Amino acid sequence: MPYETVITSVENNVGLITLNRPQALNALSAKLSAELADALTEFLQDAEVRCIVITGNEKAFSAGADIKEMGPRQSTDMLDRFTSSIWTLLRRARKPVIAAVSGHCYGGGCELALACDMIVASETAKFGQPEINIGIIPGAGGTQRWTRIVGKARAMEIVLTGKPISAQQAMAWGVVNRVAPVETYLSEAKRLAAEIAAQPPVAARMAKEAVIKAEDLTLENGLDFESRLFAMLFSTEDQKEGARAFVEKRKPIWKGR
Ligand code: CAA
């Protein structure tokens, strides 16, 4: 399906979604949000796609929600908008999703990156929640995700000052997985995605689910959940193939079942 504000492609079992509204620094307009949700849905349903990369361009991953569209909205409009689509899709996505971020990554754009499972940043990436500067607060997970990732004190500074942090600072705080030169950050993200896409799909799905659960469960319940997923994998063909390939000293051939 052709989109106007996102571009999609698939290579090496990696689905790439490029936000494509450069004239507005990839601000998340209603149209872009809807098309991003459709592209995500398509990739989540496509068996050929085993890992997803979301990116923008060198200048901007995304400068956040579209302030021009959002300005006149009422509370009830926003209630409907933010309980839908991309945020729910990402929260429930079973395939790993990587954000490849360069330049401005602010507001809803930053929340989009944080909603992904991993972030590969360019040296020019800047992460921030400037909502306070326009009389609002993050509305798509910013206060919750920053606090879980970097702790209360740093999250407070991010959301109360509205000032962004650099890619290097984000790396030091554990927000991003790696920082690469602007020329190579996207290929680095694609390489990481292809590496993950080449793993046994059912195990990759379980691994992701278990890590995500660790954010919500008590250690006791989390260990319990993990051990059940672990045991469940022993009913897959890929588990038998993995062990057999190890003994036979060859590369395993995964079937995804
Ligand atoms: N919404 C709508 N349009 C935006 C936008 C946004 N979030 N960010 C940038 N643009 C537009 C600008 O209006 C401008 O368009 P025109 O040429 O038609 O005027 C174009 O993109 C280029 O932007 P600038 O000229 O401002 O570029 P710059 O390099 O001087 O500044 C910037 C870059 C610092 C990112 C600045 O654009 C900026 O501060 N943007 C807003 C960032 C922001 O506040 N984001 C939070 C939005 S609220 C939110 O996201 C809520 C939520 O939690 C979901």
Boltz pocket constraint, residues with backbone or C-beta under 6 A from the ligand:
constraints:
  - pocket:
      binder: B
      contacts: [[A, 22], [A, 23], [A, 24], [A, 25], [A, 27], [A, 63], [A, 64], [A, 65], [A, 66], [A, 67], [A, 68], [A, 69], [A, 104], [A, 106], [A, 107], [A, 108], [A, 109], [A, 111], [A, 130], [A, 131], [A, 134], [A, 137], [A, 138], [A, 139], [A, 140], [A, 142]]
      max_distance: 6.0
